[in-house]
Amino acid sequence: MADALGVPPESTCAMTGRPASAYIALDERLPGFPDRDLALIWEDTQGWAAAIETHSGEDVIVVAYLGREVVPAPREVVAFLRDLLADAQPGQLEPPNFPRCPDLTERLGRHGHTGSHQSMTTRSPS
């Protein structure tokens, strides 16, 4: 996914296993939150969401869930982000509750994830 977004590996982290999750730090800012860092986050029961960072180090604040499916095509996530940045308010506010996906590894593999582990890396503070 980071490749489709043009984000370098050091701005991402992924945790495999259950629950599986991913985090992609973005350089862009949302129009309504120009002083907040933006990220895309993914969880294996909620799919992709856009979130803003807090200044206090607390959990991120989700501003929209893509909500279509747990593992959408990268182009759908890119379009979701593009629409968010254009202040088009895509997606949904309520988190979806996708059932556990027994073929999650296979679905992720269709979109470039390989192997059963990824090391966790994070971007350096800006």
C-alpha positions as CSV (number, residue, x, y, z in Angstrom):
1,M,0.0,0.0,0.0
2,A,2.8,2.4,0.9
3,D,4.2,2.0,-2.7
4,A,0.8,3.0,-4.2
5,L,0.8,6.1,-2.0
6,G,4.5,7.0,-2.7
7,V,5.4,6.6,1.0
8,P,8.8,5.2,1.9
9,P,9.1,2.1,4.1
10,E,10.4,4.0,7.1
11,S,7.1,5.8,7.3
12,T,5.2,2.6,7.8
13,C,4.7,-0.2,10.3
14,A,2.8,-3.4,10.2
15,M,1.9,-6.0,12.8
16,T,1.0,-9.5,11.5
17,G,-0.9,-12.1,13.5
18,R,-4.2,-11.4,15.1
19,P,-5.2,-8.7,15.3
20,A,-3.3,-7.6,12.2
21,S,-2.7,-3.9,11.7
22,A,-0.8,-1.4,9.7
23,Y,0.1,2.3,10.0
24,I,1.3,4.6,7.2
25,A,2.4,8.1,8.2
26,L,1.6,10.7,5.5
27,D,3.2,14.1,4.7
28,E,-0.2,15.6,3.7
29,R,-2.5,17.4,6.1
30,L,-6.3,17.5,6.0
31,P,-7.9,20.8,5.2
32,G,-9.7,21.0,8.6
33,F,-6.6,19.9,10.6
34,P,-3.6,21.8,9.1
35,D,-1.6,21.5,12.3
36,R,-2.1,17.7,12.8
37,D,-0.1,14.8,11.3
38,L,-2.2,12.5,9.1
39,A,-2.0,8.7,8.8
40,L,-3.7,5.8,7.2
41,I,-4.4,3.0,9.6
42,W,-5.6,-0.6,8.8
43,E,-7.0,-3.2,11.1
44,D,-8.2,-6.7,10.1
45,T,-11.8,-6.1,11.3
46,Q,-12.2,-2.4,10.2
47,G,-10.2,-2.1,7.0
48,W,-8.5,1.3,6.2
49,A,-9.2,4.5,8.0
50,A,-7.7,8.0,8.0
51,A,-6.6,9.4,11.3
52,I,-5.0,12.5,12.7
53,E,-2.4,12.5,15.4
54,T,-3.0,14.1,18.8
55,H,-0.5,16.5,20.3
56,S,-0.6,14.6,23.6
57,G,0.7,11.2,22.4
58,E,-2.7,9.6,22.9
59,D,-4.3,7.4,20.3
60,V,-5.0,8.8,16.9
61,I,-8.4,10.2,16.1
62,V,-10.1,8.5,13.2
63,V,-11.8,10.9,10.9
64,A,-13.2,8.5,8.3
65,Y,-13.3,4.8,7.5
66,L,-13.1,3.6,3.9
67,G,-15.6,0.9,4.8
68,R,-15.9,-1.1,1.5
69,E,-14.0,-4.2,2.4
70,V,-11.3,-5.4,4.8
71,V,-8.6,-5.6,2.0
72,P,-9.6,-3.2,-0.8
73,A,-7.4,-2.7,-3.9
74,P,-4.7,-0.1,-3.4
75,R,-6.3,2.2,-6.0
76,E,-9.4,2.4,-3.8
77,V,-7.3,3.5,-0.8
78,V,-5.5,6.1,-2.9
79,A,-8.8,7.4,-4.2
80,F,-10.1,7.5,-0.6
81,L,-7.1,9.6,0.5
82,R,-7.3,11.9,-2.6
83,D,-11.0,12.6,-1.8
84,L,-10.2,13.3,1.9
85,L,-7.4,15.7,0.9
86,A,-9.9,17.5,-1.4
87,D,-12.3,17.8,1.6
88,A,-14.9,15.6,-0.2
89,Q,-15.7,13.6,3.0
90,P,-15.5,10.1,1.5
91,G,-16.1,6.9,3.4
92,Q,-18.0,6.6,6.6
93,L,-17.8,7.9,10.2
94,E,-18.8,4.7,11.9
95,P,-16.2,1.8,12.0
96,P,-17.2,-1.2,10.0
97,N,-17.1,-4.5,11.7
98,F,-15.8,-7.0,9.2
99,P,-15.9,-10.6,10.3
100,R,-12.6,-12.3,10.8
101,C,-11.2,-13.2,7.4
102,P,-9.9,-16.8,7.2
103,D,-8.1,-16.1,3.9
104,L,-6.5,-12.8,5.1
105,T,-3.0,-13.7,4.2
106,E,-4.1,-14.7,0.7
107,R,-6.1,-11.4,0.3
108,L,-3.1,-9.3,1.5
109,G,-0.9,-11.3,-0.9
110,R,-3.0,-10.2,-3.9
111,H,-2.0,-6.6,-3.1
112,G,1.7,-7.1,-2.5
113,H,2.1,-8.3,1.1
114,T,4.4,-11.3,1.2
115,G,5.4,-13.5,4.0
116,S,4.0,-13.9,7.5
117,H,6.1,-11.2,9.2
118,Q,7.1,-7.6,8.6
119,S,9.4,-5.7,10.8
120,M,8.0,-2.7,12.5
121,T,9.4,0.6,11.4
122,T,8.3,4.1,12.1
123,R,9.1,7.5,10.7
124,S,11.4,9.7,12.6
125,P,9.8,12.6,14.4
126,S,9.4,15.8,12.3
